[in-house]
């Protein structure tokens, strides 16, 4: 979502969003260019982790 739409939806100014969330910009752009960030839903991840299949070293 673009920052203008986000500001309008949240009832905030664009400046406020830029001041408080500008540290997230690189990650957001990376996600935008590389596609979907998470392959599993949170519930699927939790189930696989509980089974020892995800996030275990």
WOWO-V52079 format. One record per residue. N is the residue number from 0. SS is DSSP state (H for helix, E for strand, C for the rest). NEAR is the number of other ideal C-beta (glycine too) atoms within 10 Angstrom. Layout:
n = {N,N}
ss = {SS,SS}
near = {NEAR,NEAR}
This chain:
n = {0,1,2,3,4,5,6,7,8,9,10,11,12,13,14,15,16,17,18,19,20,21,22,23,24,25,26,27,28,29,30,31,32,33,34,35,36,37,38,39,40,41,42,43,44,45,46,47,48,49,50,51,52,53,54,55,56}
ss = {C,C,H,H,H,H,H,H,H,H,C,C,C,H,H,H,H,H,H,H,H,H,H,H,H,H,H,H,H,H,H,H,H,H,C,C,C,C,C,C,C,H,H,H,H,H,H,H,H,H,C,C,C,C,C,C,C}
near = {8,7,13,10,9,13,17,11,9,10,6,13,10,12,9,11,16,12,9,10,13,9,7,11,11,9,10,13,10,10,13,9,7,8,6,6,10,9,8,12,9,8,8,12,15,13,13,14,13,9,9,8,10,14,9,8,2}
